[in-house]
């Protein structure tokens, strides 16, 4: 039910934006949908709210540390395995989209531990 509500909300948001945002110099942030343990690392899934973004950048922080760059993928990609997140500790992620020289605000944040049992 939670996933359904998040998806419905994301679709509603997508319908409300795009050219108006770009006209004022902003683009929409991705919506982080899930961070889950998989094969001893973490798998991220998100919804691209800016369909024509050039790229999506992810940042992660380990435990209570500071956010640092984790990876960058093309704007059409909506999931990624973070094979570097393997230690037994919580990792928190946030994303942002980039189109040309414009960056979106950061997405929502999600936290998971790659060593947690599924």
C-alpha positions in Angstrom: 0.0 0.0 0.0 2.9 2.4 0.9 4.5 1.9 -2.5 1.2 2.4 -4.3 0.6 5.7 -2.5 4.1 7.0 -3.2 3.8 6.0 -6.9 0.4 7.7 -7.2 1.8 10.9 -5.6 4.8 10.8 -7.9 2.6 10.5 -11.0 0.5 13.4 -9.8 3.6 15.5 -9.3 4.9 14.7 -12.7 1.7 15.8 -14.3 2.0 19.2 -12.7 5.5 20.3 -13.8 8.0 20.5 -16.6 8.2 23.5 -18.9 7.0 26.0 -16.2 9.8 24.8 -13.9 12.4 25.1 -16.6 11.3 28.6 -17.5 12.2 29.8 -14.0 15.5 27.9 -14.0 14.5 24.9 -11.9 14.1 21.2 -12.7 12.4 18.5 -10.7 14.3 16.3 -8.2 14.1 12.5 -8.6 12.0 10.6 -6.0 13.9 7.9 -4.1 11.5 4.9 -3.9 13.6 2.2 -2.3 17.0 1.3 -0.9 17.2 -2.3 -0.1 19.9 -4.9 0.8 20.8 -7.1 -2.1 23.8 -9.4 -2.5 25.7 -7.9 0.4 25.3 -4.3 -1.0 22.5 -1.8 -1.5 20.2 -1.5 -4.5 18.5 1.9 -5.1 15.3 2.5 -7.1 13.9 5.9 -7.9 11.4 7.7 -10.1 12.8 10.3 -12.6 10.5 13.3 -12.2 12.5 15.2 -14.8 12.1 12.9 -17.8 14.6 14.8 -20.0 17.3 15.1 -17.4 20.9 14.5 -18.6 21.9 12.7 -15.5 21.0 11.6 -12.0 23.6 12.0 -9.3 23.6 10.1 -6.0 25.2 11.0 -2.8 25.6 8.8 0.2 26.6 9.2 3.8 27.8 6.4 6.0 26.3 6.2 9.5 26.5 9.8 10.8 29.1 11.1 8.3 28.7 13.8 5.6 27.2 13.2 2.2 29.7 12.4 -0.5 29.3 11.6 -4.2 28.4 7.9 -4.8 27.6 7.6 -8.5 26.2 9.4 -11.6 24.0 7.7 -14.2 22.3 8.8 -17.3 18.9 10.6 -16.8 17.0 7.7 -18.2 18.2 5.3 -15.6 16.0 4.6 -12.6 17.9 2.1 -10.5 21.5 1.2 -9.5 23.3 -1.2 -7.3 25.8 0.5 -5.0 28.4 -2.3 -4.8 30.6 -0.1 -2.5 28.0 0.0 0.3 28.9 -3.2 2.0 29.9 -2.4 5.6 27.6 -3.3 8.4 26.2 0.2 9.0 23.4 2.5 7.9 23.9 4.3 4.6 21.7 7.2 3.7 21.1 8.4 0.1 19.8 11.4 -1.7 19.6 12.1 -5.4 19.4 15.1 -7.7 18.9 15.6 -11.4 21.0 17.6 -13.8 19.9 19.1 -17.1 22.6 21.2 -18.8 24.0 23.4 -16.1 20.9 23.3 -13.9 20.7 21.0 -10.9 17.4 20.0 -9.1 17.0 20.2 -5.4 17.9 17.0 -3.6 15.4 14.2 -3.4 14.0 12.7 -0.2 16.5 10.6 1.8 16.4 6.9 2.5 18.5 4.8 4.7 19.4 1.0 4.8 22.0 -1.4 6.1 23.4 -3.8 3.5 23.8 -6.5 6.2 20.2 -6.4 7.3 18.3 -9.6 6.6 15.6 -9.3 4.0 
